[in-house]
């Protein structure tokens, strides 16, 4: 949607004296003060823009990954998001249950975020160094120096003509302001939310040691103990490092004129299945941290599709559409057997919609074939596979079982496609990008991972099985990806295949390592740090506070060791300590893309994202 805007202008430029002679005429330059609206502070957006502008032409072929590496080096060890995640828009007013009347609790601030009434811009005339007067919407304001940016708050409407006059000449030059206003929405699972990459990772001190029992001693203890990892949304493990957010952010900062304003809403949630797009899914039952901000601790009361409807509809317009059953003919293959379960979602009429979604990023399907069970089957020692539902999924799910689960795909994804059309409009398929899952089980040479416990020795329960992980990769390549591609074709969605066809991840799998990393135990993290009480007393092979979770590495996936040292998820589950620690390291985001992996997925998505925005009509409702 392109919105032309104007109302009131206020001056924040530094006053200077006008020259004695008439200043030369020149074009008006304007740009948005903060093109990425999800960040409340323009300085946070500007940090990313400056990183992008410093990239070489070669680096700009992968702008998100290249910029991520620069920002990681600059903001180590906490990462750039640690200073940002507490200063983002709180979109949680869509999370709550609707009122008993069947209407949404959406409030005006939420609606104004989705469809902004105003944009803040800078106005300047670089070729004019003296006094001037800006005229916008019939209002005048004097500037002591025209080549110094002047702040203006302008309202949505039609194209706006801006004129500039000097003391000696009226209407020296004029221009039309038209903001390219874009709404990007992200939906999906843990790969969509950015799990494994908390906005503020946990920290450790070498003086803090945790002993669980006599057999499980000498573990790192976070400092302070009550301060958990920080997330944009805790129970969904939603992170600013998500590739969906990075795509939206890149679209905002790469516009050379800064005329594109991007509004982003990310609703991805760890553990989500296609069914959870229709039904309430609250993510992890994780205890809140003592310093959680309101947007981090909000409870979800609606499914992702219903939240999307509440966002797009005018206040009090979204209602439960009982006329459409998305489980017709039992196509959703719900786990409950017996009586038919009707599945409805919220929606509103076309004329009640605040605006259209310009780009929808969707990553879903992995959990529908038992992602957790598949990775557990490939990474738990054989004698441990009898443990029931260690990660919320049967750890004995093998590729043959997952192939049986694939039979659920056609009906579920068809229902999801129809639901998105109902929520977003008939032309919505052309604005949906469906994300593929990248290669995981490979080393730095592009070969399948070998068996072993490098990166997996946080407990003795872990143990990578090279044969099984190769079989699992084969299932993903020959079964899951074709099924997802067919579903995308049937739904008329764009499908991101570049993460696989271009081999981006083939040398960056979960067992990949680099020579420089191997020489530094804290960097490589192939061996978990434990405190020794006998022999060479102290931490080995490195002190916990030396670990840098967002340092550039060869592998683009979190190992269980990485996950424990980065997220350090914990809950109050009463099970044996070693099993508890194994569970915690899994729920901390093991087997998920790192910040570099998420950035690489974003780069693979950018070409399609740019093409979709380029196809938009000049104006849209």
N, C-alpha and C positions, 0 to 999 in steps of 0.2 A: 504494500500500500504506500502510495506517495502522498504526503500531506504537506501542503503549503501552510505557513504559520506566521502569526504576528499578533502582538498586543503591546506590551510595555517594554521600554528600554531603560537600563540604568547603567551608569558609567563607573568603570573601575580602572580606567587607564591612568597613567601618570601624566599630569599636566606639563606641557612645554609651551614655549613662546612661539608665536607664529612668525614666519619670515616676512620681511618688508615687501617682497615681490609676490605676485600671485603664484601659488603653488602649481606644479604641473598636474594635468588631469591623469587619471589612471583607473583601472577597473576596481570594482568592489570585491573584496575577498571575505568570504564568510565560512565558518566551520562550526560544527557542533562542539560544545564544551566537553561533553562526555558521550561518545557514540555508543558505549555499551552500558545500557541503563541498569542492568542487574547489579553492577558495582555502584554503590552509592557515592563513592568518592572518585572524582575524575582522575586523581593522581594514580589510582590503582590501574585504571585503563591505560593511562599514559605510559606507565612502566612497561606494559606489554607492547604498546605502539613503538616506543623507543627501541625496544629489543628487536622488533620486526624491522625497523628502518636501518638498523646497523648490520643486517644480514647481507652477505654477498649474494650475487646472482645465483650461484650454485646452491647456496643454503636456502634461497627462496623457493627452490623446487620442493622443499619440505619445510615450509615456514614454521609450522607449529612445533615440530620436533627440534628444529634448530634453535628457535627462540626458547623452548623449554630448557635446553641444555645451558644456554647462556644465563637464564634466570636462576637455574639450579646452582650454577657456580657462584652467582652473585649472592644468593640468599641461603647458602648452605649453613648449618645442616637442617634447619627447620623447613626450608622451601618457601617459595613466594606466597603461597596461599595462607600461611599462618598469620600474616598481617592483614589479610583481606576478608577471610570468611566470616568474621563478625560484623562486617560492614556491607552486607548484601541485602537486597530487597526481601522482606518477609512476605512471601506469597501464601502464608498458611491460612489466610481467611477462607480459602476454598477447601480446606481439609475436613472441616467439621460436617457432621450429619446435617441434612436439611431439616427444616422445621417440620412440625407435624402437619402443617398445611400442604407440604409437598414442595415448598419453594426453597430456594437456596439462601444461605446466609451471606452471600457475596455482599460486600460493602463497597462504597464508592471508592475508597483508596485502591482496592484491588482492581476495580474496573478502570481506574485512571492509569494504573500501571500497564494493563493490557492495551488500552487505547489512550495514549497520552493526550492530555489537553494542551500541553505546552512542551516546548523544547528550548533549552538554553543554548545560545550560539554566541560566537565572537564575530564582530564586524570590524573591518579595517579597510583602508585604502592605502596600500604601500607606497604609491607614488606621490601622495600628498602629505607633506610633513607639518603643515600648519593647522590652524583652526578649521573646523568644518561643522556642518549641521546635518545630522541624519534625519530623514523623514520616513517613518514607517506607519502605515495605517492612519495617516493624518496627524500623527504626533511628531513633534520635533524635539531633538535633544542636541545640545552643543557638546562638541568634543574638543579639548584643547590641542589634541594632536591626532590627526586622522590615521597616521600609519601605526598607531598603537592600538591593539585590539580593544574594542569596547564591548562589554557584555550586554546581551539583549535577551529578554524572555519573550518568545513569540508563540502565538496560539495556533491551534490547528484550524484549517479552513481551506481556502483556495490558494492559488499561487499568489505570492505577496511581492509587490513591487517596492523596492527600497531605492530611495533617491538620496543623493549627496550634494550638498551645496557648500560653497566657500564664501567668505566675506565679500568677495568681488564678483561672484558668479552664482546664479541660481541654477539648480539642476545640472551640475557639472557632469555627473554620470549617474546611471541607474542600473539596477540588476533585479532579477527575480529570485526570491528564495523559495526553494522547494526541497523539503526534507524527504529523503527516501526512508520511510518508516517500515521496519521489518520485524515480524514476530516469528521467533524460532522456538519450537517446543521439542523437548526430549522425553521419550517414553521408553520403558523396558525394564531390564533386569540389572544384575550387579555389574555387568560389563557397561551398561548405560550409566549407572549411578557413579561409577568410579571407585568401587570397592577395592580395598587394598591400599588406598592412597588418601589417608585422612588429611584434611586441610592443615591440621596441626598434629604432627606425629607425637607419640609419647617420648618422654625424655628419661634418662637414667643417670644415676650417679654410682661411681664404683664403690661407695661406702654402703650402698643399700643392697642387701642380699635377701632372697626369699627361699626359705626351706619349707617344703610342703609336708614331707615326712622323711624318714631315714633313708628311703630309697630315691627320693627326688629332692636333692639339696643343691644349693648354690646357684639358684636362678636369679636373673636380673629382676629387680623390683623398681617399678617406675617411681619417679620423684617429681612432685609429691605423690604418694600412693593414691590419693583420691582424685587426682587429675587425669582423666582418661584422654584419649585422643580426641581432637576436635573435628567436628563434621558440620557441614551446612545443614544436614539433617541426620541425626544420630541413628535412629532405628533402621533407616533405609541405607545407611552408609553412603550418603550422597555427598559428592566431593566436587570442588572447583576444578579438579584435575580430569574430570570426566571428558571424554572426547566430544560428547555432545555440546557441552559448554564451550570447549575450545574451538569447535567449528563456528559457533555463534560469535564468539569473541574475535576470531580471525576475520570473519565477514565484516565486523565493525571497524577493525583497525587497519585493514588493508586498503580501504577506500582512500585514494590519495588526497581527495579534497575534504575528507571527513564530513561528507554530506549524508551518510547512511547511519541511521539510528537503529540499533538492534535491541529489541526486548526479548529476553530469554526466560523460559520457564522449564526447569528440569524436574521430571516426576519419576525418573527411574528409581527402582527400589531393589535392593539385594534380595535374592531368593524368588523373585517374581516369575510366574509362568504366564502363558497366554490366558489361562483362566483368571489369573489375578488382575488382568486388565479389566475384567468385568466385575470381579468380586473384591471385597476389601482385603488388602494385604498390608500388614503393618511392618514387615521386615523383621529385624532381630528384636527379641525381648531383652534388650540391653539396658542395664542400669544407667541412669543419667549421670552426667558428671557435675561436680559442684559449680563449675563455671559455664555451663551451657547457656547460650543465648536463647531467647524465646523461639527463634526460627529453627534452632537445632533440636529442641525438645518437643515440638508440636506432635500431637497424636493424630494419626490419620483416621478419618471416619468414612472415607469414600474410596472407591476404586480409581485407578488412574484415568479411565475413560470418563467417569462421572466428574472427577475433578476438572478434566479438560472441558467438559460441557459447562460447568459452573464458571470457568474462566472466560469462556467465549460468549456466554449469554449475558444479557443485560441484568442488572440486579433484580432478583425475585422472578426471573423469567424461566430458569431451568426447572423442569419438572420431570418426574419419573415417567418415562414413556412405556406404559403398560401394553400398548398396542403391538409392540414388536418383541417377540421372544427369540433371543439369539441362541437358544438351545433347542430350536425346532428340530424334530427328528433325532434328538439326542446327539447332535453333531459335536457338542463340546466335550463329549466323552467324560462326563463328570465322574469322579471316583466313587460317589455314592450310587448304589444300585437300587433298583426298585422304582419307587414313585418318581414321576417326571418332576424336574425342578425347572421352573421358569426363570430365565435370566433377562432382566431389563436394565437399561441404563438411563441416565438423565439426558435431557436435550431441550432444545427450544426451536422455534420457527426461524426461518432465514431472516425475517425482518426484525427478530428479537436478538440477533447476534451482534455483539459489539464490533467484531471484525473477523477477518479470515486469518488462519494460520498460513504464513508464507512458506514455511519449511518445517516439516515434522521429521525428526530423526528417531528411528525405532530400532532397538536391538532386543530381540526376544526369541525364544525357542529352546535355548540350551537346557533350561531347567525342565522343559517338557519331555526331554529324553533322559532325564536323570543325571544332569551334569555333576552334581556332588557325588552321586554314587559311582559314576564312571571314573572320576579322578581318585576317589577313595579306593576303588578296585585296582587302580594302577599304582597306587602309592602307599598302601598299607601292607605290612608284612603278612604273608599268607595266613599265619596263625591268628591274626587279628581280624580277618574278614568275617568271623562269626559274630562280631560285635553288632548288635542290631541298631540300625539308624544312627550311626555315630554322628553324621552331619545332617540329620533330618532326612536322610535318604538311605535306602538299603545299600551298604558298601559293596555288595556283591553284584551290582548292576554291571553287566558286561556288554560288549557291542551287540550281541544277539538279542538281549533283552531290550536294549535301546532301539534296535530295529523294529521290534514289536511296538514300541511306544510311538514310532514314526507314523503308525497308522492313524494316530489321533490328529496328525497335522492338518490334512486338508479341511476338515470340518472346523477346527479351531481357528485357523488362519482365515478361512472364508468368513466366519462370523466376525472376526476382528476387522477385516476389510470393510464389511458392511457397516459395522459400528462406527468406524472412522468416517465413512461417507455420511452417516446420519448426523454425526457431531460436527463435521467440518464442511460438508457440502459435496455436491455431485462431482465437482472437478478436483476433489482432494487427492485422489490417487497420484496425480501428476506432481504433487508436492511432498510425497512421502519417500524417504530414503530408508531402506531396510538394510541393516548392517550384518555382514558376515562375521564369523568368529575366526580369529587368526590362528596360525599354526602355533602349537605350544610345545610339543614333545621333541624338540630338536636342540642340538648343541651348536657351538660356534662354527662348525664346519658344515652345517646344514644336514647333519646325519642324525638319525634317531637317538634319543637319550639311551645311555647304558644303565643297567641296574646299579644301585648303590644308594648311599645316604648323604652324599654331598649336598648341603643345603637343606637336609631333611633330618638332622640329628638333634632337633630340639627335644624329641623323645625317642625312645627305642621302638615305638610303635610304627613310626614312619619308615619306609624303605621303598624307593622307586623301583618298579619292575619294568625293565626295558622292553621286554616282549609284549607285555600287556599295554604299555603306553603306545607302542607302535601299532598294535591292533586298534586301539582307541582312535589314534590319528587316522588310521585307514577308514574307520567308520565315519568320522567327520568328513573326510574327503570324498568318499564314494557314496555315502548315504545322506548324511545331514545336509551338506551344502547343496547337492542337487535338489533335495526336497525344499529347502529354503528358496532356491532360485526359481523353482516351479511355482511356489506360492507367491513370490514377488511378481512373476510374470502374469499369473492369473489375476492378481489384485491390481495390476498395472502400476506397481511401485518400481522405483529405481532400486537396484541391488548393488551394494558395494562389494565388488569382488577383488578390488585391488589389494586388499590386505593379504590375499592368498595368491592370486595369479601373478602378482609382481614379486612374490617371494620376500616381502618386507620382513617377515618374522622368521624365515627359515633358519637364519643364523643367530636368532635372538630368543630362542626358546628357553624353557625353564631350567635347562641344565647347561646353558651356554656360559662361557667365562672367557676372560681376556688375560693376556700375560701380565699386564700391569696389575690387574686385580688379584691374581694369584700370589703376587708378592706382598700383598697387604691384607692381613686376615680380617680386619674390620671392614674393608672395602668389599672383599669377596664374600664374606659371611658364609663360606661353605661349611665351616665348623662353628657350632653354636657356642657362645661364651658361657662358661660355668666357673663358679668360684670353687677352688680346691682348698680343703681344710687340712690336707696332709701332703707330704712331699714338698713340691714347689708351691707353697701357699700363695693364693691370690687368684686373680682372674686369668683364664686361658681359653682360647688363644689371643683374646684381646679384651680390653675393658669395655663394658656396655656403653659408656658415654662416648666412645669413639665411633660408634656406628652412625653412618650418615644415610638415612633412608632414601634420599632423593639424589644421591650422587649418580653420575652417568655410569652405566654398567652395560656389559655385553648382553645380559639377559633382560628381557622385557616382561618377565612374569615374576610374581612374588613366590618365592619358595616358602615353606612353613617357617624356616628360620627368619627370613625377611619379614614375614607377616607378624610374627611374635614381636620382633624388635621395632616394628613400625606402628602397628595398631594396638597390640597388646589387649585385645578384647578379653573381657572376663565377665562371668556371671556367677550366680549362686548355686549352680548345679551341684548336687551332692553325689559325686561319683569318685572313683579312685583318682588320686592326684595325677598320675601319669596320663590317664585317659582324659582327665579334665584339661591338662595342658595341651594335649594333642587336639582336643576339640577347640580350645581357645585359639590355637595357631591356625586352624582351618577357618574358623569364623572371623579371623583377623584379615582375611582377604587372600589367603594362599591360593595359587593357581589363577590369579587375576592379573591383568596387565599393570605394569608399573606406570609411573608418570610418563616415562618415555614411550611405553607401549600405547598408552592412551593418546599421546600426541601423534604417534605414527598412524593410529586409526583415524584420527582427525584429518591428517594430511591425505589419507586415502579417500576420505569422504569429500574433500574440498572441491574437487573438479565437478562432481555431480551437484553439490550445493550451489556453486556459482552458476551452473547451467540452468538450474531450476529458477533461481532469482532472475536470471537474464530473460527467461520466458514469461515472467509475470506481465500482466497487462499494465499499462501505465497508471491506471487508477483501479482500485478495487474497493468493495464495500468494507 
